[in-house]
Amino acid sequence: MSGCINDWRLAFQGQLHRIDEHDFALIREALAAVMTQEGVPS
């Protein structure tokens, strides 16, 4: 699923200029939770 995460990262990087800090914080928390569940070190 790491390929999926990489796709999400690219999508977020492309949209960063449209995301405010609050939304970005929520996204980071969600990504961190997913990565933790998959055993990927932060």
N, C-alpha and C positions, 0 to 999 in steps of 0.2 A: 504493500500500500504506500510505500515511500514515494513511488512515482506519482501517486495521487497527491500526496502532500506537496511535492515539488510543483505540480500543476497549480495547486491552490496558492502557493507562494508566488508564482509568476503572476497569477491573476491578481493577487493583492498588490503586488508591486506595481502593476499596471494601473491600479485604481487608487493608489495611495493619495493622489491629489484630490480625490473625491470623498475621502473618508476623514471624518473629524476625529479628534483625539479620543473621544469617548468610545466611538465605534471601533477604532483601532485597538483600544485596550481590550474590548470584548473579544475581538478577533484573536488577539495574542493569547488571551486566556483559553479560548477554545482550541487553538492550535497546540498550546502547551498541554492541555488535557489529552488531546488525541495522541500527541507524541509520547506522553507518559504512559498511556494505555498500550502503546505499541512497543514500549521499552526503549525508545530512542532518547539518549541523554540530551538534556536541554542545552 
